[in-house]
Amino acid sequence: MNITDPIIILKDLWTKESIFEQLDNDVDLTAEDITDEDAIEWVTREADLKFDAISYGEDFYGRNVSKLNYELVQKIKERRS
């Protein structure tokens, strides 16, 4: 492996379906409601939170992912309106 080759860990990859499954929402949404842009933004922000959780703890991660999930659900609802 070259020093500039990306290191990909398949178990840490997200799909729209896996994002949707962890949303833990009770609204009438589907994984198909998540746009490509929303998914990319969510994954990017979740990765930052996961890294910060190393310093701030699991509770920090849980609280902030909940906020991230809420924002995603609100975006989807607004598009539907």
C-alpha positions in Angstrom: 0.0 0.0 0.0 1.3 3.5 -0.9 1.3 6.2 1.7 -1.5 8.1 -0.2 -3.8 5.1 -0.7 -7.1 5.3 1.1 -7.7 2.9 3.9 -11.3 1.6 3.6 -12.9 -0.4 6.4 -16.1 -1.9 4.9 -17.8 -2.4 8.3 -17.6 1.4 8.8 -19.2 2.3 5.6 -22.7 3.8 5.5 -25.6 3.4 3.0 -28.8 5.4 2.9 -30.5 2.3 4.3 -28.1 2.1 7.3 -28.4 5.8 7.9 -32.2 5.5 7.9 -32.2 2.4 10.2 -30.3 4.3 12.9 -32.5 7.4 12.7 -34.9 5.9 15.2 -37.7 8.1 14.0 -41.4 7.4 14.1 -42.3 9.5 11.1 -43.5 8.2 7.8 -40.1 8.3 6.0 -38.2 5.8 3.9 -34.5 5.4 3.0 -35.4 6.5 -0.5 -36.3 9.9 1.0 -32.6 10.6 1.8 -31.0 12.5 -1.1 -27.4 11.9 -2.2 -26.4 15.3 -0.8 -28.1 14.7 2.5 -26.4 11.3 2.8 -22.9 12.7 2.1 -23.4 15.6 4.5 -24.7 13.2 7.3 -21.7 10.8 6.8 -19.2 13.6 6.8 -20.6 15.1 10.0 -21.0 11.7 11.7 -17.3 10.9 11.0 -16.3 14.2 12.7 -18.5 13.4 15.7 -17.0 9.9 15.9 -13.5 11.3 16.0 -14.4 14.0 18.6 -16.0 11.3 20.8 -12.5 9.9 21.4 -11.9 13.0 23.5 -15.4 13.8 24.7 -16.9 10.4 25.2 -19.8 8.3 24.1 -22.4 10.5 25.6 -21.1 13.4 23.5 -21.4 11.2 20.3 -24.9 10.1 21.2 -26.3 13.6 21.9 -24.8 15.0 18.7 -25.8 12.2 16.4 -29.3 12.6 17.7 -29.2 16.3 16.7 -27.7 15.3 13.3 -30.5 12.8 12.8 -33.2 15.3 13.8 -31.8 17.8 11.2 -31.9 15.1 8.5 -35.5 14.2 9.3 -36.5 17.9 9.2 -34.9 18.4 5.8 -36.8 15.5 4.4 -40.1 16.7 5.9 -39.5 20.2 4.4 -38.9 18.7 1.0 -42.1 16.8 1.2 -44.1 19.9 2.1 
